[in-house]
Amino acid sequence: MKLSRFYLPLCLGVLVCAACSNGTDPDPTTYPPPTALELALPPEFPDPLIPVDNPTTVEGVRLGRMLFYDPILSADSSQACGACHIQEFSFADSLRFSRGVAPGHPEGDRQAPAIINPMWLPAAFWDGRQPTLEAQAGEPVPNPIEMNLPWSQATARLQRHADYPTLFGQAFGTDVITMDLAVKAIAQFERTMISVDSKFDRVNRGLEQFTAEQDSGFVQFFTEKADCFHCHGPKLGTTHRFNNIGLDSVYTGGVDRGRILVTGNQEDLGKFKVPTLRNIALTAPYMHDGRFNTLEEVINHYNTGGHDPTNQDPLVRFGTGLGLSPQDVQYVIAFLNTLTDTAYVNNPDLSNPFDS
C-alpha cells in the first residue's frame, strides 16, 4: 500500500484575505508568500479537512509548533499546550485529569484527549462543541482551569517577543499578531500530526504479518464476536460519531451529561465522541473521564454490557455482554497493540523545539 503525495495548494489570494480579515495588510515586499507544505497521506484515508482560509505551509507549521510548546501562552508562563498533550503518550496526558495553571492548579473534569490524525477531525473535544481545529485551539488559553490567560494578554506578550512578530510575518504576511492568526498556526501544526505507520498499517501494506494471537484478535475485532469495528473502523480507528456506551445509568450528582450540554437534545444525554483506537496502548487512562486504567478494564466494560441508560447505543449488549473468554480478551488486546505507531511518538518534527 504505497503512500501517495497530497499537495496543499499555495493560494496567495487566500492568504491575503485571511490576513486582511484581521485588519492587517500583508506586505509582500517585506514577507514573501509562505511555502506550501507537501504532506504524505495514505490514499485509503478520507479527504483531509483543511479550511480554505488556512492552507498548511512550512512557515505556518513552524510557528504553530513553537506556539504549541511555548508556555508564554499561560498566565504564569509555566504551561504550554504540550504539557497536557504529551508526545510520548500520543499527545494525550497520562493523568486522569490534567491540571491548569490557575491558583491551586485546579483539575479539569475530562481526560485530555489524544491528538492523532486531527486533519480528519470533524468536531473537537469530547462533546464536539467546536467544529474545527482552529476553534478548538482558541479555548485552552483563556480557560480559567487550563492556561488562564486572556487572548488579549497572550497576543500582547507575543507582540513584544523578539522573534514572534517576524515568525507571524513569515507565516501570514503580517507581523500584527492576533488570536485568529495564532490559532491558525497551531491548527496547521496539528494537521501535521499524522499517524499511519503502526504494525496494523504495515500488515495492510503487505510488509509484515500478524502473530497468531494478533490475528485472532483482529478477527474478533472485525466481526460480531468483539464487535469493535462498527465504531472503530479500519482507517481512522473511529467513526467520529457520538455514542452513549453505558458508562453510567443516571446523570445526577455531578455525573457528566456529555453532548447534551452542547446540543440541548435529550437524545444526546451521556454521549461522547468515539475516540480513535490508533495508539490506544499509549493513551491510558481511558474514556472521557479516565475511569479505566487498562485496556482489560475497557474491554470488560463491554464484555459485561455496561449500565443501561435509555439511549445506550444498541451495539453495547446490555444484559448479555460480548461473551468473550479471558483468553479472547487477551487476543483483542494483542491486536490493539498492533495499532501503536512508535514512529509517531518519536517523530522529531512533532517534538518540542525548545528542547533541541
C-alpha positions as CSV (number, residue, x, y, z in Angstrom):
1,M,0.0,0.0,0.0
2,K,2.1,2.9,-1.3
3,L,1.6,6.3,0.2
4,S,0.5,9.0,-2.3
5,R,1.5,12.6,-2.1
6,F,-1.1,15.2,-1.3
7,Y,-0.2,18.7,-2.4
8,L,-1.8,21.6,-0.5
9,P,-2.2,24.4,-3.0
10,L,-0.5,27.7,-2.2
11,C,-3.0,30.4,-2.8
12,L,-1.7,33.9,-2.2
13,G,-5.2,35.3,-2.6
14,V,-6.5,33.2,0.2
15,L,-3.6,34.1,2.5
16,V,-4.1,37.8,1.7
17,C,-7.8,37.6,2.5
18,A,-7.0,35.7,5.7
19,A,-4.7,38.5,6.9
20,C,-7.0,41.3,5.7
21,S,-9.9,39.8,7.7
22,N,-7.8,40.6,10.8
23,G,-7.5,44.2,10.0
24,T,-3.9,43.9,8.7
25,D,-2.4,44.5,5.4
26,P,0.2,41.9,4.2
27,D,3.3,43.5,2.7
28,P,4.7,41.0,0.1
29,T,7.9,43.1,-0.2
30,T,8.6,42.5,3.5
31,Y,7.3,39.0,3.7
32,P,7.2,36.7,0.6
33,P,4.4,34.2,0.3
34,P,4.8,31.2,2.6
35,T,5.7,27.9,1.2
36,A,3.0,25.3,0.7
37,L,3.7,22.1,2.7
38,E,3.7,18.8,1.0
39,L,2.3,16.0,3.2
40,A,2.3,12.3,2.7
41,L,-1.2,10.9,3.2
42,P,-2.4,7.4,2.8
43,P,-4.7,7.0,-0.3
44,E,-7.3,4.9,1.6
45,F,-8.0,7.8,4.1
46,P,-10.9,10.2,3.5
47,D,-10.2,13.7,2.1
48,P,-8.5,15.8,4.7
49,L,-10.4,18.7,6.3
50,I,-8.4,21.9,5.6
51,P,-10.1,25.3,5.7
52,V,-9.7,27.3,2.5
53,D,-8.5,30.3,4.6
54,N,-5.8,28.4,6.4
55,P,-3.7,26.3,4.0
56,T,-0.9,24.4,5.5
57,T,2.5,26.0,5.0
58,V,6.1,25.4,6.1
59,E,6.2,28.7,7.9
60,G,2.8,28.3,9.5
61,V,3.6,24.9,10.8
62,R,7.0,26.1,12.2
63,L,5.2,28.9,14.0
64,G,2.4,26.6,15.2
65,R,4.9,24.1,16.6
66,M,6.5,26.8,18.7
67,L,3.2,28.1,20.0
68,F,2.1,24.6,20.9
69,Y,5.1,24.1,23.1
70,D,5.7,27.7,24.4
71,P,4.5,28.3,28.0
72,I,4.3,32.0,27.1
73,L,0.6,31.4,26.4
74,S,-0.2,30.5,30.1
75,A,-0.9,33.0,32.9
76,D,2.3,32.2,34.8
77,S,4.4,31.2,31.7
78,S,4.7,27.7,33.1
79,Q,2.5,25.5,30.9
80,A,2.0,25.0,27.2
81,C,-0.4,23.0,25.1
82,G,2.2,20.3,25.0
83,A,2.1,20.0,28.8
84,C,-1.3,18.2,28.6
85,H,-0.8,16.7,25.1
86,I,2.5,14.8,25.5
87,Q,4.1,13.2,22.5
88,E,5.2,10.1,24.5
89,F,1.6,9.4,25.2
90,S,0.4,10.1,21.6
91,F,-0.3,13.7,22.6
92,A,-2.6,12.7,25.4
93,D,-2.0,13.1,29.2
94,S,-1.1,10.2,31.5
95,L,-3.1,11.9,34.3
96,R,-6.8,11.2,34.6
97,F,-7.5,15.0,34.8
98,S,-4.9,17.5,33.7
99,R,-4.0,20.4,36.0
100,G,-4.1,24.0,35.0
101,V,-2.0,27.0,36.0
102,A,-4.7,29.0,37.9
103,P,-4.1,29.4,41.6
104,G,-4.2,26.0,43.2
105,H,-3.6,24.2,39.9
106,P,-7.2,23.0,39.5
107,E,-8.0,19.8,37.8
108,G,-10.2,19.6,34.7
109,D,-13.2,17.4,34.6
110,R,-12.4,15.4,31.5
111,Q,-9.4,13.4,30.3
112,A,-7.2,15.3,27.9
113,P,-7.8,13.5,24.6
114,A,-5.0,12.2,22.4
115,I,-4.2,14.2,19.2
116,I,-4.0,11.6,16.4
117,N,-4.7,12.4,12.8
118,P,-6.6,15.6,13.6
119,M,-6.6,16.6,10.0
120,W,-9.7,14.3,9.6
121,L,-11.4,15.5,12.8
122,P,-14.9,16.9,12.0
123,A,-15.5,18.2,15.6
124,A,-13.2,18.8,18.5
125,F,-13.5,18.0,22.2
126,W,-15.2,15.0,23.8
127,D,-18.6,16.7,23.3
128,G,-17.8,18.0,19.8
129,R,-18.5,21.6,20.8
130,Q,-16.1,23.1,18.3
131,P,-16.2,22.3,14.6
132,T,-12.6,23.0,13.6
133,L,-9.0,22.7,15.0
134,E,-8.8,26.5,14.8
135,A,-11.8,26.9,17.0
136,Q,-10.5,24.2,19.4
137,A,-7.1,25.9,19.7
138,G,-8.7,29.1,20.9
139,E,-10.2,27.6,24.0
140,P,-7.4,26.3,26.3
141,V,-5.5,29.6,26.6
142,P,-8.2,31.7,28.3
143,N,-9.9,28.8,30.1
144,P,-9.6,29.6,33.8
145,I,-8.9,26.0,34.7
146,E,-6.3,25.5,32.0
147,M,-3.9,28.2,30.8
148,N,-5.9,31.1,32.3
149,L,-4.6,33.9,30.1
150,P,-7.0,36.2,28.1
151,W,-6.1,36.2,24.5
152,S,-5.6,40.0,24.5
153,Q,-2.7,39.5,27.0
154,A,-1.4,36.5,25.2
155,T,-1.1,38.3,21.9
156,A,0.4,41.3,23.6
157,R,3.1,39.1,25.0
158,L,3.8,37.6,21.6
159,Q,3.9,41.0,20.0
160,R,6.6,42.1,22.5
161,H,8.6,39.0,21.9
162,A,11.9,39.3,20.0
163,D,11.0,36.6,17.4
164,Y,7.3,36.1,17.2
165,P,6.4,39.2,15.1
166,T,8.8,38.1,12.4
167,L,7.6,34.5,12.5
168,F,4.0,35.6,12.1
169,G,5.0,37.8,9.2
170,Q,6.7,34.9,7.5
171,A,3.7,32.7,8.1
172,F,0.8,35.1,7.3
173,G,2.3,38.1,5.7
174,T,1.8,40.4,8.6
175,D,3.6,40.9,11.9
176,V,0.5,42.3,13.6
177,I,-0.3,39.3,15.9
178,T,-3.9,38.3,16.5
179,M,-5.7,35.4,18.2
180,D,-7.1,34.4,14.8
181,L,-3.6,34.0,13.3
182,A,-2.2,32.3,16.4
183,V,-4.9,29.6,16.4
184,K,-4.5,29.1,12.7
185,A,-0.8,28.4,13.2
186,I,-1.4,25.9,16.0
187,A,-4.0,24.2,13.8
188,Q,-1.6,24.0,10.9
189,F,1.0,22.3,13.2
190,E,-1.7,19.8,14.5
191,R,-2.6,18.9,10.9
192,T,1.0,17.5,10.5
193,M,0.3,15.0,13.3
194,I,-0.2,12.1,11.0
195,S,0.0,8.5,12.3
196,V,-0.1,5.8,9.7
197,D,2.9,3.6,10.4
198,S,1.7,1.0,13.0
199,K,2.1,-2.7,12.6
200,F,-1.5,-2.8,11.6
201,D,-0.7,-0.3,8.7
202,R,2.3,-2.3,7.7
203,V,0.3,-5.6,7.6
204,N,-2.2,-3.8,5.4
205,R,0.6,-2.9,3.1
206,G,1.9,-6.4,2.9
207,L,5.1,-5.6,4.7
208,E,4.5,-7.7,7.9
209,Q,2.3,-10.4,9.2
210,F,0.3,-10.7,12.5
211,T,1.2,-13.3,15.0
212,A,-1.4,-16.0,15.7
213,E,-2.6,-14.1,18.8
214,Q,-2.8,-10.8,16.9
215,D,-4.6,-12.4,14.0
216,S,-7.2,-14.0,16.4
217,G,-7.7,-10.6,18.0
218,F,-8.1,-9.0,14.5
219,V,-10.8,-11.5,13.6
220,Q,-12.7,-10.8,16.8
221,F,-12.3,-7.1,16.4
222,F,-13.7,-7.0,12.9
223,T,-16.6,-9.5,13.4
224,E,-19.6,-9.6,15.7
225,K,-17.5,-11.6,18.3
226,A,-16.0,-8.5,19.9
227,D,-18.0,-6.1,17.7
228,C,-15.4,-3.3,17.8
229,F,-15.4,-2.4,14.2
230,H,-18.8,-0.7,14.0
231,C,-17.5,2.2,16.0
232,H,-13.7,1.9,15.4
233,G,-13.4,1.3,11.7
234,P,-10.2,0.2,10.0
235,K,-8.9,3.5,8.5
236,L,-9.0,6.2,11.2
237,G,-10.0,3.9,14.1
238,T,-13.1,5.9,14.7
239,T,-16.4,6.8,13.1
240,H,-16.2,10.2,14.8
241,R,-19.8,9.7,16.0
242,F,-21.1,10.4,19.5
243,N,-22.3,7.4,21.4
244,N,-23.6,6.5,24.9
245,I,-21.8,3.3,25.7
246,G,-23.5,2.7,29.1
247,L,-20.8,4.1,31.3
248,D,-23.5,5.5,33.7
249,S,-27.2,4.7,34.2
250,V,-28.1,8.0,35.9
251,Y,-26.9,11.6,35.4
252,T,-27.2,13.2,38.7
253,G,-24.8,14.1,41.5
254,G,-22.2,15.7,39.1
255,V,-22.2,12.9,36.5
256,D,-21.0,14.3,33.2
257,R,-24.0,14.6,30.9
258,G,-21.9,14.8,27.7
259,R,-23.0,16.1,24.4
260,I,-26.5,17.2,25.6
261,L,-24.7,20.2,27.2
262,V,-23.8,21.3,23.6
263,T,-27.0,20.4,21.7
264,G,-29.7,20.5,24.3
265,N,-31.1,17.4,22.7
266,Q,-32.2,14.8,25.2
267,E,-31.1,12.1,22.8
268,D,-27.5,13.3,23.3
269,L,-27.6,12.6,27.1
270,G,-24.4,10.7,28.1
271,K,-23.0,10.7,24.6
272,F,-19.3,11.4,23.9
273,K,-17.1,11.3,20.8
274,V,-15.8,7.9,19.8
275,P,-12.0,8.2,20.1
276,T,-9.6,6.7,17.6
277,L,-8.1,3.4,18.7
278,R,-4.8,4.2,17.0
279,N,-2.0,4.3,19.6
280,I,-4.6,3.2,22.2
281,A,-2.0,1.3,24.2
282,L,-0.2,4.6,24.8
283,T,-3.1,6.8,25.9
284,A,-4.3,5.5,29.2
285,P,-6.4,6.2,31.2
286,Y,-9.4,5.7,29.1
287,M,-12.9,7.2,28.5
288,H,-13.9,10.9,28.7
289,D,-13.2,10.8,32.5
290,G,-10.3,8.5,32.6
291,R,-12.2,6.0,34.7
292,F,-10.4,2.9,33.3
293,N,-6.7,2.4,33.7
294,T,-6.1,-0.5,31.4
295,L,-7.4,-2.0,28.2
296,E,-8.6,-5.0,30.1
297,E,-10.9,-2.8,32.1
298,V,-12.2,-1.2,28.9
299,I,-13.0,-4.5,27.2
300,N,-14.5,-5.9,30.4
301,H,-16.9,-3.0,30.4
302,Y,-18.2,-4.1,27.0
303,N,-17.9,-7.7,27.9
304,T,-20.4,-7.3,30.8
305,G,-22.7,-5.0,28.9
306,G,-22.2,-1.9,31.0
307,H,-25.1,0.1,32.5
308,D,-28.4,0.6,30.8
309,P,-29.4,4.2,30.2
310,T,-32.4,4.7,28.0
311,N,-30.3,5.9,25.0
312,Q,-27.4,3.4,25.2
313,D,-26.0,2.5,21.9
314,P,-27.7,-0.7,20.7
315,L,-24.2,-2.2,19.8
316,V,-23.4,-2.3,23.6
317,R,-25.1,-5.5,24.6
318,F,-26.5,-4.6,27.9
319,G,-27.6,-7.7,29.9
320,T,-25.7,-10.2,27.8
321,G,-22.3,-8.6,27.1
322,L,-20.0,-10.0,24.5
323,G,-19.3,-13.4,26.0
324,L,-15.5,-13.1,25.5
325,S,-13.4,-15.5,27.4
326,P,-10.3,-14.2,29.3
327,Q,-8.2,-15.6,26.5
328,D,-10.4,-13.8,23.9
329,V,-9.8,-10.6,25.8
330,Q,-6.0,-11.1,25.6
331,Y,-6.3,-11.8,21.9
332,V,-8.1,-8.5,21.3
333,I,-5.5,-6.6,23.4
334,A,-2.8,-8.3,21.3
335,F,-4.4,-6.8,18.2
336,L,-4.9,-3.4,19.8
337,N,-1.2,-3.3,20.5
338,T,-0.6,-3.5,16.7
339,L,-2.2,-0.1,16.4
340,T,0.8,1.5,18.2
341,D,2.8,3.8,15.9
342,T,6.2,4.2,17.5
343,A,7.4,6.5,14.7
344,Y,4.7,8.9,15.5
345,V,5.6,9.3,19.2
346,N,9.2,9.6,18.2
347,N,8.8,11.9,15.2
348,P,11.3,14.8,15.8
349,D,9.2,17.1,13.6
350,L,6.5,16.9,16.2
351,S,8.7,17.3,19.3
352,N,9.3,20.3,21.5
353,P,11.5,22.7,19.5
354,F,12.7,24.3,22.7
355,D,14.3,21.1,23.8
356,S,16.6,20.9,20.8
